[in-house]
Each structure stands twice: as structure tokens, then as C-alpha cells.
Amino acid sequence: MNPQQPQSVLFDIFDADSSGTVDVIEFIAGVNTLATGTAEQKAELVFHGIDYDDSGKISKKEFTTYVSKAVNIAKVCIYLTDVLLGLPPPPSSRYSRLS
């Protein structure tokens, strides 16, 4: 498992049956849960997105892959916030906060 782009993480969470596609029911369920679900429902959705082998448990490899993805998402959010606020890029590199 290699760390993926944030959109891949979200896709994996929505693809409830791990078929490689998100059908309309999975999409509606994912959007609804993320928007209006309880904390427990949201946590369960994320849990299933992390549990790649559907074992019902999260292995160390699955967990560390998830954390890597979460860090990448956070970096993208920081970068986009900086852009929206009109902040200049860090002096060392235009995209250093994303690396």
C-alpha cells in the first residue's frame, strides 16, 4: 500500500464494497454520512476506509498508510488556505509545505 492522493482516500471510503467503483447508493450513503451522520457513523465510515482488507481490524500497515494520507490531506489544506488568504509561498520552495 502506497500513500495516495486525498481524492483516492475519499474514493476508497465511498467504495464500500471495494469494487473499484462507487455506485449511486454508495455515493449517496457516503455524502449523507459525512454531512449529517453521527460521530459514530462517521468514525465507522472512516474505519472501513482504513480497513483495506475488510478484516474488521486495522493492521499497523493500514494505520500507517492512513496516517500518511491524512498528513498529505492536511498539507494540501494548509497550502490551499495559504493561497485563499493570499499568503506568499515559503521562501525555500513554492510548494515546500506540500512535500
C-alpha positions, 0 to 999 in steps of 0.5 A: 500500500502506497500513500495516495492522493486525498481524492483516492482516500475519499474514493476508497471510503465511498467504495464500500464494497471495494469494487473499484467503483462507487455506485449511486447508493454508495455515493449517496450513503457516503455524502449523507454520512459525512454531512449529517451522520453521527460521530459514530457513523462517521468514525465507522465510515472512516474505519472501513476506509482504513480497513483495506482488507475488510478484516474488521481490524486495522493492521499497523500497515493500514494505520500507517498508510492512513496516517500518511494520507491524512498528513498529505490531506492536511498539507494540501489544506494548509497550502490551499488556505495559504493561497485563499488568504493570499499568503506568499509561498515559503521562501525555500520552495513554492510548494515546500509545505506540500512535500 
